[in-house]
Amino acid sequence: MSSEDYTMPENLTGLVIVASTRAARGVYEDKSGPIAVEWLRSRGFDTPDAVVIEDRDIVEYFNTLVTEGKKNGNLPTFILTSGGTGLNSDDQTVEAVRPHLDKEVPGIMHAFWKNGLKNVPAAVLSRGVAGVIDRTFVMTLPGSRGGVKDGVATLDPLVEHICRQMEDYHDH
């Protein structure tokens, strides 16, 4: 079976987590999460609206999500995060995600940084990670609209191949 014969599964699920204290407190409306949600939906993922939490809660939230998801067998197919990847003292998204990764996929982050550098020199300040937890793909994105747009642009040509590999479909 060639890659042209592959069809995306119908049971794809997505989750977008926004780590933003100010958005969680209602100081301003998050505008990065909806970009990721819309992209996932456009690619066929059943995705609820973004979950917005305070930065300080990301580690506990993600630990609980993964622990419960593994126990119940309901981790989403894709998890995208927005926010908490910078250098501020409360940026903890990478620290929340990295310990759970079974495999890192650094090439995706390199491509993301390369895309971001075309418009924003500070793109390389995002300490993001991409990888796999069981059969769930995870990528951490900056909390800006531009950062999320760059992230989904990086993932767009890869999403089908990522899904194939997550199902152990061995086309090359």
DSSP file (Angstrom, degrees, kcal/mol; ACC not computed):
  #  RESIDUE AA STRUCTURE BP1 BP2  ACC     N-H-->O    O-->H-N    N-H-->O    O-->H-N    TCO  KAPPA ALPHA  PHI   PSI    X-CA   Y-CA   Z-CA
    1    1 A M              0   0    0      0, 0.0     2,-0.1     0, 0.0     5,-0.0   0.000 360.0 360.0 360.0 127.7    0.0    0.0    0.0
    2    2 A S    >   -     0   0    0      1,-0.1     3,-1.4   169,-0.1     4,-0.5  -0.409 360.0-103.3 -88.6 168.5    1.5    3.3   -1.0
    3    3 A S  G >  S+     0   0    0      1,-0.3     3,-0.7     2,-0.2    -1,-0.1   0.766 121.3  63.9 -63.8 -23.4    1.1    6.6    0.9
    4    4 A E  G 3  S+     0   0    0      1,-0.2    -1,-0.3     3,-0.0     0, 0.0   0.782  98.8  55.0 -68.7 -24.5   -1.4    7.7   -1.7
    5    5 A D  G <  S+     0   0    0     -3,-1.4     2,-0.2     2,-0.0    -1,-0.2   0.594  87.0 103.1 -82.3 -11.3   -3.6    4.8   -0.5
    6    6 A Y    <   -     0   0    0     -3,-0.7     2,-0.4    -4,-0.5   158,-0.0  -0.518  52.4-167.4 -75.4 135.3   -3.6    6.0    3.1
    7    7 A T        -     0   0    0     -2,-0.2     3,-0.1   157,-0.0    -2,-0.0  -0.976  28.9-107.7-120.9 140.9   -6.6    7.8    4.4
    8    8 A M        -     0   0    0     -2,-0.4   152,-0.0     1,-0.1     4,-0.0  -0.363  42.3-105.2 -62.8 139.6   -6.7    9.7    7.6
    9    9 A P        -     0   0    0      0, 0.0     3,-0.4     0, 0.0    -1,-0.1  -0.234  18.0-134.8 -61.6 157.0   -8.6    8.0   10.4
   10   10 A E  S    S+     0   0    0      1,-0.2    -2,-0.1    -3,-0.1    34,-0.0   0.607  95.2  67.5 -88.8 -12.2  -12.0    9.4   11.2
   11   11 A N        +     0   0    0     34,-0.1     2,-0.2     2,-0.0    -1,-0.2  -0.044  66.0 144.3-101.5  32.2  -11.5    9.3   15.0
   12   12 A L        -     0   0    0     -3,-0.4    34,-2.9    32,-0.4     2,-0.4  -0.501  28.0-168.0 -72.4 136.1   -8.8   11.9   15.3
   13   13 A T  B     -a   46   0A   0     32,-0.3    65,-2.0    -2,-0.2    64,-1.1  -0.953   3.5-168.0-125.9 147.8   -9.0   14.1   18.4
   14   14 A G  E     -b   78   0B   0     32,-2.0     2,-0.3    -2,-0.4    65,-0.2  -0.916   6.7-166.7-131.4 158.1   -7.2   17.2   19.3
   15   15 A L  E     -b   79   0B   0     63,-1.5    65,-2.6    -2,-0.3     2,-0.5  -0.983   4.5-161.6-144.9 134.0   -6.7   19.4   22.3
   16   16 A V  E     -b   80   0B   0     -2,-0.3    35,-2.7    32,-0.2     2,-0.5  -0.976   7.6-169.2-116.9 126.9   -5.3   22.9   22.6
   17   17 A I  E     -bc  81  51B   0     63,-2.2    65,-2.4    -2,-0.5     2,-0.6  -0.971   4.2-161.2-117.4 123.8   -4.0   24.1   25.9
   18   18 A V  E     -bc  82  52B   0     33,-3.6    35,-2.9    -2,-0.5     2,-0.9  -0.922   3.8-159.0-107.5 121.1   -3.2   27.8   26.4
   19   19 A A  E     + c   0  53B   0     63,-2.9     2,-0.3    -2,-0.6    35,-0.2  -0.853  39.6 134.1 -98.8 100.9   -1.0   28.7   29.3
   20   20 A S     >  -     0   0    0     33,-2.6     4,-2.6    -2,-0.9     5,-0.2  -0.846  38.7-165.8-153.0 109.3   -1.7   32.4   30.0
   21   21 A T  H  > S+     0   0    0     -2,-0.3     4,-1.9     1,-0.2     6,-0.2   0.922  94.0  48.9 -61.8 -44.8   -2.3   33.9   33.4
   22   22 A R  H  4>S+     0   0    0      1,-0.2     5,-2.6     2,-0.2     6,-0.7   0.907 113.8  45.1 -66.5 -41.0   -3.7   37.1   32.0
   23   23 A A  H >45S+     0   0    0      1,-0.2     3,-1.2     3,-0.2    -1,-0.2   0.909 112.0  52.7 -67.7 -40.4   -6.1   35.3   29.6
   24   24 A A  H 3<5S+     0   0    0     -4,-2.6    -1,-0.2     1,-0.3    -2,-0.2   0.842 110.7  48.2 -63.2 -31.9   -7.2   32.9   32.3
   25   25 A R  T 3<5S-     0   0    0     -4,-1.9    -1,-0.3    -5,-0.2    -2,-0.2   0.445 117.9-112.4 -88.2  -0.7   -7.9   35.8   34.6
   26   26 A G  T < 5S+     0   0    0     -3,-1.2    -3,-0.2    -4,-0.3     3,-0.1   0.634  78.1 130.3  81.9  13.9   -9.9   37.7   31.9
   27   27 A V  S   <S-     0   0    0     -5,-2.6     2,-0.3     1,-0.2    -4,-0.2   0.883  85.0  -7.9 -66.5 -37.7   -7.4   40.5   31.5
   28   28 A Y  S    S-     0   0    0     -6,-0.7     2,-0.4     0, 0.0    -2,-0.3  -0.974  81.3 -96.7-151.3 163.8   -7.5   39.9   27.8
   29   29 A E        -     0   0    0     -2,-0.3     2,-0.2    -3,-0.1    -6,-0.1  -0.682  39.0-119.3 -84.5 130.8   -9.0   37.4   25.3
   30   30 A D        +     0   0    0     -2,-0.4    -1,-0.1    -7,-0.2   -10,-0.0  -0.520  33.4 174.8 -67.1 132.3   -6.7   34.7   24.2
   31   31 A K        +     0   0    0     -2,-0.2     4,-0.4   112,-0.2    -1,-0.1   0.404  67.9  65.4-117.8  -2.7   -6.3   34.9   20.4
   32   32 A S  S >> S+     0   0    0    111,-0.2     4,-1.4     2,-0.1     3,-0.7   0.884  93.2  57.7 -87.1 -41.6   -3.6   32.2   19.9
   33   33 A G  H 3> S+     0   0    0      1,-0.2     4,-2.6     2,-0.2     3,-0.2   0.901 100.3  56.4 -56.9 -45.9   -5.6   29.1   21.0
   34   34 A P  H 3> S+     0   0    0      0, 0.0     4,-2.6     0, 0.0    -1,-0.2   0.813 102.7  57.1 -59.4 -28.5   -8.4   29.6   18.4
   35   35 A I  H <> S+     0   0    0     -3,-0.7     4,-2.1    -4,-0.4    -2,-0.2   0.940 110.6  42.6 -65.3 -46.0   -5.9   29.5   15.6
   36   36 A A  H  X S+     0   0    0     -4,-1.4     4,-2.6    -3,-0.2     5,-0.2   0.908 114.4  51.3 -66.3 -42.0   -4.6   26.1   16.7
   37   37 A V  H  X S+     0   0    0     -4,-2.6     4,-2.6     1,-0.2     5,-0.2   0.940 110.6  48.3 -60.1 -47.8   -8.2   24.8   17.3
   38   38 A E  H  X S+     0   0    0     -4,-2.6     4,-2.4     1,-0.2    -1,-0.2   0.897 111.2  50.6 -62.1 -40.6   -9.3   25.9   13.8
   39   39 A W  H  X S+     0   0    0     -4,-2.1     4,-1.3     2,-0.2    -1,-0.2   0.947 111.0  48.1 -62.9 -47.3   -6.3   24.3   12.2
   40   40 A L  H ><>S+     0   0    0     -4,-2.6     5,-2.5     1,-0.2     3,-0.6   0.931 113.0  48.3 -58.8 -45.5   -6.9   21.0   14.0
   41   41 A R  H ><5S+     0   0    0     -4,-2.6     3,-1.7     1,-0.2    -1,-0.2   0.900 108.0  54.8 -60.9 -40.4  -10.6   21.1   13.0
   42   42 A S  H 3<5S+     0   0    0     -4,-2.4    -1,-0.2     1,-0.3    -2,-0.2   0.745 106.5  52.5 -66.7 -21.6   -9.7   21.9    9.4
   43   43 A R  T <<5S-     0   0    0     -4,-1.3    -1,-0.3    -3,-0.6    -2,-0.2   0.305 128.7 -95.4 -96.3   7.8   -7.5   18.8    9.3
   44   44 A G  T < 5S+     0   0    0     -3,-1.7     2,-0.4     1,-0.3   -32,-0.4   0.567  76.4 140.9  96.1   9.6  -10.3   16.5   10.6
   45   45 A F      < -     0   0    0     -5,-2.5     2,-0.9    -6,-0.2    -1,-0.3  -0.734  54.5-129.0 -88.9 130.6   -9.6   16.5   14.3
   46   46 A D  B     +a   13   0A   0    -34,-2.9   -32,-2.0    -2,-0.4    -5,-0.1  -0.701  45.8 171.5 -74.3 108.6  -12.5   16.6   16.7
   47   47 A T        -     0   0    0     -2,-0.9   -32,-0.2   -34,-0.2     3,-0.1  -0.980  27.0-146.1-133.3 123.1  -11.3   19.4   18.9
   48   48 A P        -     0   0    0      0, 0.0   -32,-0.2     0, 0.0     3,-0.1  -0.275  47.7 -73.0 -74.3 171.6  -13.1   21.4   21.6
   49   49 A D  S    S-     0   0    0      1,-0.1   -33,-0.2   -34,-0.1   -16,-0.0  -0.248  71.1 -77.3 -58.0 156.9  -12.4   25.1   22.2
   50   50 A A        -     0   0    0    -35,-0.1     2,-0.5    -3,-0.1   -33,-0.2  -0.232  38.6-127.8 -60.7 143.9   -9.0   25.8   23.8
   51   51 A V  E     -c   17   0B   0    -35,-2.7   -33,-3.6    -3,-0.1     2,-0.5  -0.845  24.5-158.3 -88.9 124.8   -8.5   25.2   27.5
   52   52 A V  E     +c   18   0B   0     -2,-0.5     2,-0.3   -35,-0.2   -33,-0.2  -0.935  19.5 165.7-112.1 122.1   -7.0   28.4   29.0
   53   53 A I  E     -c   19   0B   0    -35,-2.9   -33,-2.6    -2,-0.5   -29,-0.2  -0.891  40.7 -92.6-131.4 160.6   -5.2   28.0   32.3
   54   54 A E    >   -     0   0    0     -2,-0.3     3,-1.8   -35,-0.2     4,-0.4  -0.421  37.5-116.9 -69.5 148.2   -2.8   30.1   34.4
   55   55 A D  G >  S+     0   0    0      1,-0.3     3,-1.6     2,-0.2     4,-0.4   0.887 114.2  58.8 -52.4 -43.0    0.9   29.6   33.8
   56   56 A R  G 3  S+     0   0    0      1,-0.3     4,-0.3     2,-0.1    -1,-0.3   0.684 104.6  52.4 -64.6 -16.5    1.4   28.3   37.3
   57   57 A D  G <> S+     0   0    0     -3,-1.8     4,-2.7     1,-0.1    -1,-0.3   0.473  80.9  92.3 -97.8  -3.2   -1.1   25.5   36.7
   58   58 A I  H <> S+     0   0    0     -3,-1.6     4,-2.8    -4,-0.4     5,-0.3   0.882  84.4  50.1 -64.8 -39.7    0.3   24.0   33.5
   59   59 A V  H  > S+     0   0    0     -4,-0.4     4,-2.5     2,-0.2    -1,-0.2   0.958 116.1  41.1 -64.4 -49.4    2.5   21.4   35.2
   60   60 A E  H  > S+     0   0    0     -4,-0.3     4,-2.4     2,-0.2     5,-0.2   0.924 116.2  50.6 -64.0 -43.9   -0.3   20.0   37.4
   61   61 A Y  H  X S+     0   0    0     -4,-2.7     4,-2.6     1,-0.2    -2,-0.2   0.938 113.9  43.6 -59.0 -48.6   -2.8   20.2   34.5
   62   62 A F  H  X S+     0   0    0     -4,-2.8     4,-2.6    -5,-0.2     5,-0.3   0.901 112.0  52.8 -68.8 -40.2   -0.6   18.4   32.0
   63   63 A N  H  X S+     0   0    0     -4,-2.5     4,-2.7    -5,-0.3     5,-0.2   0.933 113.1  44.6 -57.6 -45.9    0.5   15.8   34.6
   64   64 A T  H  X S+     0   0    0     -4,-2.4     4,-2.8    -5,-0.2     5,-0.4   0.916 111.6  53.2 -65.2 -43.9   -3.2   15.0   35.3
   65   65 A L  H  X S+     0   0    0     -4,-2.6     4,-2.4    -5,-0.2    -2,-0.2   0.932 114.9  40.2 -56.1 -48.9   -4.1   15.0   31.6
   66   66 A V  H  X S+     0   0    0     -4,-2.6     4,-2.7     2,-0.2     5,-0.3   0.928 116.3  49.0 -70.3 -45.3   -1.5   12.5   30.8
   67   67 A T  H  X S+     0   0    0     -4,-2.7     4,-2.1    -5,-0.3    -2,-0.2   0.947 118.4  39.1 -59.8 -49.9   -2.0   10.3   33.9
   68   68 A E  H  X S+     0   0    0     -4,-2.8     4,-2.7    -5,-0.2     6,-0.3   0.891 114.9  54.1 -68.0 -39.6   -5.7   10.1   33.4
   69   69 A G  H  X>S+     0   0    0     -4,-2.4     5,-1.8    -5,-0.4     4,-1.0   0.899 111.4  44.3 -62.8 -41.2   -5.5    9.8   29.7
   70   70 A K  H  <5S+     0   0    0     -4,-2.7    -1,-0.2     3,-0.2    -2,-0.2   0.915 114.7  49.6 -67.7 -42.5   -3.1    6.8   29.9
   71   71 A K  H  <5S+     0   0    0     -4,-2.1    -2,-0.2    -5,-0.3    -1,-0.2   0.898 121.2  34.0 -63.4 -41.2   -5.3    5.2   32.6
   72   72 A N  H  <5S-     0   0    0     -4,-2.7    -1,-0.2    -5,-0.1    -2,-0.2   0.485 105.3-123.7 -94.9  -4.5   -8.5    5.7   30.6
   73   73 A G  T  <5S+     0   0    0     -4,-1.0    -3,-0.2    -5,-0.2    -4,-0.1   0.829  77.9 114.5  67.1  32.5   -7.0    5.2   27.2
   74   74 A N      < +     0   0    0     -5,-1.8    -4,-0.2    -6,-0.3    -5,-0.1  -0.076  26.3 144.1-130.2  37.5   -8.3    8.6   26.0
   75   75 A L        -     0   0    0     -6,-0.6   -62,-0.1     1,-0.1    -9,-0.1  -0.535  56.7-106.9 -67.4 142.1   -5.3   10.7   25.2
   76   76 A P        -     0   0    0      0, 0.0   -62,-0.2     0, 0.0     3,-0.1  -0.223  17.6-121.9 -64.7 162.0   -6.0   13.0   22.2
   77   77 A T  S    S+     0   0    0    -64,-1.1    60,-2.8     1,-0.2     2,-0.4   0.898  98.3  21.8 -68.5 -42.4   -4.3   12.2   18.9
   78   78 A F  E     -bd  14 137B   0    -65,-2.0   -63,-1.5    58,-0.2     2,-0.4  -0.989  64.0-171.4-129.8 135.9   -2.8   15.7   18.8
   79   79 A I  E     -bd  15 138B   0     58,-2.7    60,-2.0    -2,-0.4     2,-0.4  -0.994   6.9-176.6-123.9 124.4   -2.1   18.2   21.7
   80   80 A L  E     -bd  16 139B   0    -65,-2.6   -63,-2.2    -2,-0.4     2,-0.3  -0.974   6.9-162.7-116.5 133.3   -0.9   21.7   20.8
   81   81 A T  E     -bd  17 140B   0     58,-2.3    60,-1.9    -2,-0.4     2,-0.4  -0.824   3.3-158.2-110.8 156.5    0.0   24.1   23.6
   82   82 A S  E     +bd  18 141B   0    -65,-2.4   -63,-2.9    -2,-0.3    61,-0.3  -0.995  55.7  12.3-133.6 126.6    0.3   27.8   23.3
   83   83 A G  S    S+     0   0    0     58,-2.0    58,-0.1    -2,-0.4   -63,-0.1  -0.006  82.4  75.3  96.4 158.3    2.3   29.9   25.8
   84   84 A G        +     0   0    0    -65,-0.2     9,-1.4     9,-0.1    10,-0.9   0.673  65.6 106.8  79.3  18.5    4.8   29.2   28.5
   85   85 A T        +     0   0    0      8,-0.2    42,-3.5     7,-0.1    43,-0.1   0.405  59.5  87.1-107.1   1.7    7.8   28.5   26.2
   86   86 A G  S    S-     0   0    0     40,-0.2    40,-0.1    41,-0.1    41,-0.0   0.167  91.4 -91.4 -87.4-155.5    9.8   31.6   26.7
   87   87 A L  S    S+     0   0    0      3,-0.0    39,-0.0    39,-0.0    -1,-0.0   0.429  78.5 119.2-103.6  -2.4   12.4   32.7   29.2
   88   88 A N  S >  S-     0   0    0      1,-0.1     3,-1.7     2,-0.1     0, 0.0  -0.273  76.0-113.8 -63.9 154.0   10.1   34.3   31.9
   89   89 A S  T 3  S+     0   0    0      1,-0.3    -1,-0.1     3,-0.0    -2,-0.0   0.778 115.9  50.3 -62.7 -26.7   10.3   32.7   35.3
   90   90 A D  T 3  S+     0   0    0      2,-0.0     2,-1.0     1,-0.0    -1,-0.3   0.409  78.6 111.7 -93.4   4.1    6.6   31.5   35.0
   91   91 A D    <   +     0   0    0     -3,-1.7     4,-0.1     1,-0.2    -7,-0.1  -0.677  31.4 145.8 -77.7 104.7    7.1   29.9   31.6
   92   92 A Q     >  +     0   0    0     -2,-1.0     4,-1.7   -37,-0.1    -1,-0.2   0.250  28.6 106.1-127.6  10.6    6.8   26.2   32.5
   93   93 A T  H  > S+     0   0    0     -9,-1.4     4,-2.2     1,-0.2     5,-0.2   0.914  84.2  48.5 -64.4 -42.5    5.1   24.5   29.5
   94   94 A V  H  > S+     0   0    0    -10,-0.9     4,-2.8     1,-0.2    -1,-0.2   0.909 111.6  50.8 -62.5 -40.6    8.2   22.8   28.3
   95   95 A E  H  4 S+     0   0    0      1,-0.2    -1,-0.2     2,-0.2    -2,-0.2   0.800 110.9  50.0 -67.5 -27.8    8.9   21.6   31.8
   96   96 A A  H  < S+     0   0    0     -4,-1.7    -2,-0.2     2,-0.1     4,-0.2   0.882 120.4  33.4 -73.7 -39.4    5.3   20.2   32.0
   97   97 A V  H >X S+     0   0    0     -4,-2.2     3,-1.9    -5,-0.2     4,-0.7   0.916 104.0  67.2 -86.7 -47.1    5.5   18.4   28.7
   98   98 A R  G >< S+     0   0    0     -4,-2.8     3,-1.3     1,-0.3    -3,-0.1   0.823  94.1  57.3 -52.5 -43.6    9.1   17.1   28.3
   99   99 A P  G 34 S+     0   0    0      0, 0.0    -1,-0.3     0, 0.0    -2,-0.1   0.757 107.6  50.5 -61.8 -20.7    9.1   14.6   31.2
  100  100 A H  G <4 S+     0   0    0     -3,-1.9     2,-0.2    -4,-0.2    -2,-0.2   0.613  83.7 111.1 -90.0 -13.3    6.1   12.8   29.6
  101  101 A L    <<  -     0   0    0     -3,-1.3    32,-0.2    -4,-0.7     3,-0.2  -0.433  44.4-171.4 -69.6 128.9    7.6   12.5   26.1
  102  102 A D  S    S+     0   0    0     30,-3.3     2,-0.3     1,-0.3    31,-0.2   0.802  82.3  13.0 -81.0 -34.1    8.5    9.0   25.0
  103  103 A K  E    S-E  132   0B   0     29,-1.4    29,-2.6     2,-0.0    -1,-0.3  -0.993  72.2-144.6-142.7 133.4   10.2   10.3   21.9
  104  104 A E  E     -E  131   0B   0     -2,-0.3    27,-0.3    27,-0.2     3,-0.1  -0.718   3.2-155.8 -92.0 151.8   11.3   13.9   21.0
  105  105 A V    >>  +     0   0    0     25,-3.3     3,-1.1    -2,-0.3     4,-0.9  -0.709  19.3 170.9-124.7  77.3   11.1   15.1   17.4
  106  106 A P  H 3>  +     0   0    0      0, 0.0     4,-2.5     0, 0.0     5,-0.2   0.762  68.8  69.8 -64.7 -25.0   13.6   17.9   17.3
  107  107 A G  H 3> S+     0   0    0      1,-0.2     4,-2.4     2,-0.2     5,-0.2   0.862  95.8  54.2 -61.2 -35.0   13.5   18.3   13.5
  108  108 A I  H <> S+     0   0    0     -3,-1.1     4,-2.4     2,-0.2    -1,-0.2   0.916 109.5  47.3 -65.0 -41.8    9.9   19.7   13.8
  109  109 A M  H  X S+     0   0    0     -4,-0.9     4,-2.9     2,-0.2     5,-0.2   0.894 110.2  52.5 -67.3 -38.3   11.1   22.3   16.3
  110  110 A H  H  X S+     0   0    0     -4,-2.5     4,-2.4     2,-0.2    -2,-0.2   0.925 111.1  47.0 -61.9 -42.7   14.1   23.2   14.0
  111  111 A A  H  X S+     0   0    0     -4,-2.4     4,-2.5     2,-0.2    -2,-0.2   0.903 111.7  51.7 -64.1 -40.2   11.7   23.6   11.1
  112  112 A F  H  X S+     0   0    0     -4,-2.4     4,-2.7     2,-0.2    -2,-0.2   0.942 111.0  46.6 -61.3 -48.3    9.4   25.7   13.3
  113  113 A W  H  X S+     0   0    0     -4,-2.9     4,-2.4     1,-0.2    -1,-0.2   0.902 111.5  52.2 -62.1 -40.6   12.3   28.0   14.4
  114  114 A K  H  X S+     0   0    0     -4,-2.4     4,-0.6    -5,-0.2    -1,-0.2   0.926 111.2  46.9 -61.5 -44.7   13.5   28.3   10.8
  115  115 A N  H >< S+     0   0    0     -4,-2.5     3,-1.1     1,-0.2     4,-0.4   0.931 113.0  49.5 -61.0 -45.5   10.0   29.4    9.7
  116  116 A G  H >X S+     0   0    0     -4,-2.7     4,-2.8     1,-0.3     3,-1.6   0.853 100.7  63.4 -64.0 -36.3    9.7   31.9   12.6
  117  117 A L  H 3< S+     0   0    0     -4,-2.4    -1,-0.3     1,-0.3    -2,-0.2   0.717  87.1  73.3 -63.0 -20.3   13.1   33.5   11.9
  118  118 A K  T << S+     0   0    0     -3,-1.1    -1,-0.3    -4,-0.6    -2,-0.2   0.812 119.7  11.5 -62.6 -28.5   11.8   34.6    8.5
  119  119 A N  T <4 S+     0   0    0     -3,-1.6    -2,-0.2    -4,-0.4    -1,-0.2   0.668 131.0  38.9-120.7 -27.7    9.7   37.2   10.3
  120  120 A V    ><  -     0   0    0     -4,-2.8     3,-2.0     1,-0.1    -1,-0.2  -0.940  53.2-160.5-136.9 110.4   10.7   37.5   13.9
  121  121 A P  G >  S+     0   0    0      0, 0.0     3,-1.0     0, 0.0    -1,-0.1   0.818  94.3  62.8 -57.8 -29.8   14.4   37.2   15.1
  122  122 A A  G >  S+     0   0    0      1,-0.2     3,-2.3     2,-0.1     4,-0.3   0.476  73.1  97.5 -75.9  -0.7   13.1   36.4   18.7
  123  123 A A  G X  S+     0   0    0     -3,-2.0     3,-1.5     1,-0.3    -1,-0.2   0.835  75.5  61.9 -56.4 -32.3   11.5   33.2   17.3
  124  124 A V  G <  S+     0   0    0     -3,-1.0    -1,-0.3     1,-0.3    -2,-0.1   0.564  86.4  74.6 -74.3  -5.8   14.5   31.2   18.5
  125  125 A L  G <  S+     0   0    0     -3,-2.3     2,-0.5   -12,-0.1    -1,-0.3   0.585  71.4 101.4 -80.7  -9.1   13.8   32.3   22.1
  126  126 A S    <   -     0   0    0     -3,-1.5   -40,-0.2    -4,-0.3   -13,-0.0  -0.648  62.1-157.6 -74.9 125.5   10.9   29.8   22.2
  127  127 A R        +     0   0    0    -42,-3.5    -1,-0.1    -2,-0.5   -41,-0.1  -0.071  36.0 160.3 -92.6  34.4   12.1   26.7   24.1
  128  128 A G        -     0   0    0    -19,-0.1     2,-0.3   -43,-0.1    13,-0.1   0.017  24.9-159.2 -61.1 161.3    9.5   24.5   22.5
  129  129 A V        -     0   0    0     11,-0.0    11,-2.5   -21,-0.0     2,-0.4  -0.962   4.2-163.8-134.8 154.0    9.5   20.8   22.2
  130  130 A A  E     + F   0 139B   0     -2,-0.3   -25,-3.3     9,-0.2     2,-0.3  -0.990  32.7 111.7-134.2 144.7    7.7   18.3   19.9
  131  131 A G  E     -EF 104 138B   0      7,-2.6     7,-3.0    -2,-0.4     2,-0.4  -0.970  53.4 -73.2 178.3-163.6    7.3   14.6   20.5
  132  132 A V  E     -EF 103 137B   0    -29,-2.6   -30,-3.3    -2,-0.3   -29,-1.4  -0.965  16.5-169.5-128.9 134.5    5.2   11.7   21.2
  133  133 A I  E >  S- F   0 136B   0      3,-2.7     3,-2.2    -2,-0.4     2,-0.3  -0.982  77.2 -51.5-118.0 113.9    3.4   10.4   24.4
  134  134 A D  T 3  S-     0   0    0     -2,-0.5   -32,-0.0     1,-0.3   -64,-0.0  -0.432 125.1 -22.8  53.2-113.8    2.2    6.9   23.7
  135  135 A R  T 3  S+     0   0    0     -2,-0.3     2,-0.5    -3,-0.1    -1,-0.3  -0.118 117.6 105.0-115.3  34.1    0.3    7.5   20.4
  136  136 A T  E <   - F   0 133B   0     -3,-2.2    -3,-2.7   -58,-0.0     2,-0.4  -0.964  60.8-144.8-116.7 128.4   -0.3   11.2   21.0
  137  137 A F  E     -dF  78 132B   0    -60,-2.8   -58,-2.7    -2,-0.5     2,-0.4  -0.767  20.7-171.7 -89.5 136.6    1.7   13.9   19.2
  138  138 A V  E     +dF  79 131B   0     -7,-3.0    -7,-2.6    -2,-0.4     2,-0.4  -0.990  11.2 176.1-131.5 137.5    2.5   17.0   21.2
  139  139 A M  E     -dF  80 130B   0    -60,-2.0   -58,-2.3    -2,-0.4     2,-0.5  -0.986  19.5-145.1-140.3 132.5    4.0   20.3   20.2
  140  140 A T  E     -d   81   0B   0    -11,-2.5   -58,-0.2    -2,-0.4   -12,-0.1  -0.836  22.4-173.1 -97.2 130.2    4.5   23.4   22.4
  141  141 A L  E     -d   82   0B   0    -60,-1.9   -58,-2.0    -2,-0.5   -56,-0.1  -0.830  28.9 -96.8-120.0 156.7    4.1   26.7   20.7
  142  142 A P        -     0   0    0      0, 0.0    -1,-0.1     0, 0.0     9,-0.1  -0.212  37.0-112.1 -64.2 164.6    4.6   30.3   21.8
  143  143 A G  S    S+     0   0    0    -61,-0.3     2,-0.2     4,-0.1  -112,-0.2   0.330  85.0  99.1 -83.8   8.3    1.7   32.3   23.1
  144  144 A S  S  > S-     0   0    0      1,-0.1     4,-2.1  -112,-0.1     5,-0.2  -0.632  78.5-125.3 -95.6 154.7    1.6   34.7   20.2
  145  145 A R  H  > S+     0   0    0     -2,-0.2     4,-2.7     1,-0.2     5,-0.2   0.926 114.0  50.5 -59.7 -44.2   -0.7   34.5   17.2
  146  146 A G  H  > S+     0   0    0      1,-0.2     4,-2.6     2,-0.2    -1,-0.2   0.890 108.5  51.7 -62.2 -39.8    2.3   34.6   14.9
  147  147 A G  H  > S+     0   0    0      2,-0.2     4,-2.0     1,-0.2    -1,-0.2   0.896 111.9  45.9 -64.1 -40.7    4.0   31.8   16.8
  148  148 A V  H  X S+     0   0    0     -4,-2.1     4,-2.7     2,-0.2     5,-0.3   0.901 111.6  52.0 -69.4 -40.3    0.9   29.6   16.5
  149  149 A K  H  X S+     0   0    0     -4,-2.7     4,-2.1     1,-0.2    -2,-0.2   0.922 111.0  47.8 -60.6 -43.0    0.5   30.4   12.8
  150  150 A D  H  X S+     0   0    0     -4,-2.6     4,-1.9     2,-0.2    -1,-0.2   0.892 111.3  52.6 -63.0 -38.6    4.2   29.4   12.3
  151  151 A G  H  X S+     0   0    0     -4,-2.0     4,-2.1     2,-0.2    -2,-0.2   0.936 111.7  42.6 -63.9 -47.7    3.6   26.2   14.2
  152  152 A V  H  X S+     0   0    0     -4,-2.7     4,-2.2     1,-0.2    -1,-0.2   0.837 111.8  55.6 -71.5 -29.5    0.6   25.0   12.3
  153  153 A A  H  < S+     0   0    0     -4,-2.1    -1,-0.2    -5,-0.3    -2,-0.2   0.876 109.3  47.9 -65.8 -35.8    2.3   26.0    9.0
  154  154 A T  H  < S+     0   0    0     -4,-1.9    -2,-0.2     1,-0.2     4,-0.2   0.899 117.0  42.1 -68.3 -41.1    5.2   23.8   10.0
  155  155 A L  H >X S+     0   0    0     -4,-2.1     3,-1.9     1,-0.2     4,-1.7   0.777  93.9  83.2 -76.9 -27.2    2.9   20.9   10.9
  156  156 A D  T 3< S+     0   0    0     -4,-2.2     3,-0.4     1,-0.3     4,-0.4   0.864  95.0  40.3 -52.5 -48.8    0.5   21.2    8.0
  157  157 A P  T 34 S+     0   0    0      0, 0.0    -1,-0.3     0, 0.0     4,-0.2   0.601 121.4  46.7 -76.5  -5.5    2.6   19.3    5.4
  158  158 A L  T <> S+     0   0    0     -3,-1.9     4,-2.9    -4,-0.2     5,-0.2   0.600  82.5  91.9-106.1 -15.8    3.5   16.7    8.1
  159  159 A V  H  X S+     0   0    0     -4,-1.7     4,-2.4    -3,-0.4     5,-0.2   0.860  88.6  46.1 -58.5 -42.8    0.2   16.0    9.8
  160  160 A E  H  > S+     0   0    0     -4,-0.4     4,-2.5     2,-0.2    -1,-0.3   0.913 114.5  48.0 -66.2 -40.6   -0.8   13.0    7.7
  161  161 A H  H  > S+     0   0    0      2,-0.2     4,-2.5    -4,-0.2    -2,-0.2   0.893 110.6  51.9 -67.6 -38.4    2.7   11.4    7.9
  162  162 A I  H  X S+     0   0    0     -4,-2.9     4,-2.3     2,-0.2    -2,-0.2   0.946 111.1  47.7 -60.0 -47.6    2.7   12.0   11.7
  163  163 A C  H  X S+     0   0    0     -4,-2.4     4,-1.1    -5,-0.2    -2,-0.2   0.899 110.3  52.3 -61.5 -41.3   -0.7   10.2   12.0
  164  164 A R  H ><>S+     0   0    0     -4,-2.5     5,-2.7     1,-0.2     3,-0.6   0.940 111.8  45.8 -59.2 -47.2    0.5    7.3    9.8
  165  165 A Q  H ><5S+     0   0    0     -4,-2.5     3,-1.8     1,-0.2    -1,-0.2   0.865 106.5  58.0 -67.3 -34.2    3.5    6.8   11.9
  166  166 A M  H 3<5S+     0   0    0     -4,-2.3    -1,-0.2     1,-0.3    -2,-0.2   0.771 108.1  48.4 -65.8 -23.6    1.5    7.0   15.1
  167  167 A E  T <<5S-     0   0    0     -4,-1.1    -1,-0.3    -3,-0.6    -2,-0.2   0.297 119.2-113.3 -94.4   8.0   -0.5    4.1   13.7
  168  168 A D  T < 5 +     0   0    0     -3,-1.8     2,-0.7     1,-0.2    -3,-0.2   0.812  59.8 159.9  61.3  32.5    2.7    2.1   12.9
  169  169 A Y      < -     0   0    0     -5,-2.7     2,-1.0    -6,-0.2    -1,-0.2  -0.793  30.6-151.9 -84.0 115.8    1.9    2.5    9.2
  170  170 A H        +     0   0    0     -2,-0.7     2,-0.3    -3,-0.1    -1,-0.1  -0.331  40.2 138.3 -96.9  52.9    5.4    1.9    7.6
  171  171 A D              0   0    0     -2,-1.0  -169,-0.1     1,-0.1    -2,-0.0  -0.734 360.0 360.0 -91.0 147.4    5.3    3.8    4.4
  172  172 A H              0   0    0     -2,-0.3    -1,-0.1     0, 0.0  -170,-0.1   0.339 360.0 360.0-136.8 360.0    8.5    5.7    3.5
